[in-house]
């Protein structure tokens, strides 16, 4: 029986690998940016999570600020 995916589950990225793949960066660069607190991520215990919608908004805002 298939399970329905919740809106949150479809928007959630778990771990550096998933986040890196979503934004198109290497894992190492993504980890560096997370460590430097430059990306909108959250920690749940030891797990790093991010929302696709927040990352998209973050990068859209970055593009708008560039000349």
KEDOMAR-71922 format. One record per residue (C-alpha): residue number from 0; residue in three letters; x negated, y, z negated. Coordinates in steps of 0.05 Angstrom, whole numbers, plus 5000, padded with zeros to 4 digits. Layout:
// KEDOMAR-71922
ATOM  pos  code     u     v     w
ATOM  NUM   ALA     X     Y     Z
...
// end
This chain:
// KEDOMAR-71922
ATOM  pos  code     u     v     w
ATOM    0   UNK  5000  5000  5000
ATOM    1   UNK  4968  5066  5021
ATOM    2   UNK  4960  5119  4968
ATOM    3   UNK  4975  5192  4981
ATOM    4   UNK  4919  5240  4975
ATOM    5   UNK  4933  5299  4930
ATOM    6   UNK  4918  5370  4954
ATOM    7   UNK  4863  5375  4902
ATOM    8   UNK  4831  5310  4922
ATOM    9   UNK  4829  5330  4995
ATOM   10   UNK  4796  5397  4975
ATOM   11   UNK  4745  5368  4926
ATOM   12   UNK  4672  5351  4942
ATOM   13   UNK  4635  5309  4892
ATOM   14   UNK  4559  5309  4888
ATOM   15   UNK  4503  5345  4925
ATOM   16   UNK  4507  5298  4986
ATOM   17   UNK  4580  5313  5000
ATOM   18   UNK  4571  5387  4989
ATOM   19   UNK  4509  5389  5034
ATOM   20   UNK  4545  5351  5089
ATOM   21   UNK  4605  5398  5086
ATOM   22   UNK  4563  5461  5092
ATOM   23   UNK  4514  5431  5142
ATOM   24   UNK  4451  5439  5100
ATOM   25   UNK  4399  5388  5079
ATOM   26   UNK  4411  5358  5010
ATOM   27   UNK  4346  5387  4983
ATOM   28   UNK  4364  5459  5004
ATOM   29   UNK  4434  5450  4975
ATOM   30   UNK  4406  5425  4909
ATOM   31   UNK  4358  5484  4906
ATOM   32   UNK  4415  5533  4918
ATOM   33   UNK  4458  5499  4865
ATOM   34   UNK  4400  5501  4815
ATOM   35   UNK  4390  5575  4830
ATOM   36   UNK  4466  5585  4817
ATOM   37   UNK  4477  5614  4887
ATOM   38   UNK  4535  5569  4907
ATOM   39   UNK  4605  5567  4878
ATOM   40   UNK  4602  5499  4844
ATOM   41   UNK  4624  5471  4777
ATOM   42   UNK  4597  5417  4733
ATOM   43   UNK  4641  5364  4701
ATOM   44   UNK  4595  5331  4652
ATOM   45   UNK  4535  5312  4694
ATOM   46   UNK  4575  5312  4759
ATOM   47   UNK  4570  5370  4808
ATOM   48   UNK  4635  5387  4843
ATOM   49   UNK  4658  5440  4892
ATOM   50   UNK  4722  5458  4928
ATOM   51   UNK  4719  5462  5003
ATOM   52   UNK  4765  5523  5002
ATOM   53   UNK  4719  5561  4954
ATOM   54   UNK  4657  5544  4995
ATOM   55   UNK  4692  5567  5059
ATOM   56   UNK  4713  5632  5026
ATOM   57   UNK  4643  5642  4998
ATOM   58   UNK  4610  5635  5067
ATOM   59   UNK  4664  5677  5101
ATOM   60   UNK  4651  5733  5051
ATOM   61   UNK  4576  5727  5064
ATOM   62   UNK  4586  5736  5139
ATOM   63   UNK  4629  5798  5128
ATOM   64   UNK  4574  5832  5087
ATOM   65   UNK  4521  5824  5141
ATOM   66   UNK  4510  5883  5187
// end
